[in-house]
Amino acid sequence: MSSSAEREELNELIGALLKCVTSLASKCGDTPAMRRLVNDAERILNGVDRLDIDVEELDTPRGLSPSVEMIQIPDTQYDIDFWRDADHEGVGGRSGA
């Protein structure tokens, strides 16, 4: 994970984005498009703020906790009875229904 200085710089950049968007909104008026833009900038800022909370998860390789166990799924064929009453959607299916 990035250092705290990098996270702080990211917070500052997103804060600057929010400031610019808010300034633009004051010039363009309170329209649905501007409210969406302000909302998006705030959501990005909130996501960056959550990095401090999620930093431990992000430090784990591939986002998995060390306690996650992989389950092996065999690649053998299923017994034909498993599919006996299944409909074949898009492949003809059952007729006369």
N, C-alpha and C positions, 0 to 999 in steps of 0.2 A: 504494500500500500504506500501511497505517497506520504511524504513527510507532513508534519503539521504546518510548516511554512507554505507548502504547496496548497494545502487545504485552505489556509488563510487567504492566499492569493486568489484562489477560486471563489471564495466567499466575497472578496472585494470586487472581483469582476462581475459576479452575478448581482451584487448590490448596485454596481454602476449600471448594469443593464436595467434593473428595476427602476432606478432613478431616471434613466433616459426614457423608459416606457411611460412612467408616470408623468414626466414633463410633456411628452408627446400627447398623452391623453388629455392633459389640461389645455393644449392648443387645439386638438381636434374635437373635443367635446366628449360627452358621455354617450357613446354609441355601443351597440352590442359588440362590434369588432374590437373596439378599444378595450372594453371590459374583458373580453377573451384574452387579449394580448397582455394586459396587466395581470390577469389571473394566471396565465402561463408563466410569466416571469416570476411571480410569487411562488408558484409550484416548483419551479426549478430551484429557487433559493431554498425552499423547504427541503427539497431532495438533497441538496448539498449540505445543509445543516445536519441532516440525518447521517451523513458520513461518519461523524463522531460516534454516533450510536452503533453504526454497523461496521466500524473499522475492524473489529475482530473477525467478523464473518468474511470480510473482503480479504483479510490476510490469509485465510485458509485456502489452500490450492483448489481451484475450480469451484469455490464457494461451498464446498462440502465440509461438514464438521467431521472431525476425526472419528467419531463414533458411527458414521454411516457405513452400513455393510452392503456390499454389492451382492445382488441375487443373480445367480446363473440361470438363464432360461434356455432349456434344451431346444435344439433345432430339429428334433425328430418330428415326423408326421403325426397329426392327431388321429385317433381312431375314427373310422368313417361314421360310426354311430353318433359321434359328437355333432356332426353336421346334418343328420337325417332329417329333421323338421325345419331346417333353416331355409328361409326364402332367399332366392338369388336375385336381389334387386338389380335391375338394369341388365340382367343376363337372360331375360325371358321369364323368369319367375313362374309362379303357378298360374294357370289359366282357368277361366270359368268361374271366378269368384264373384 
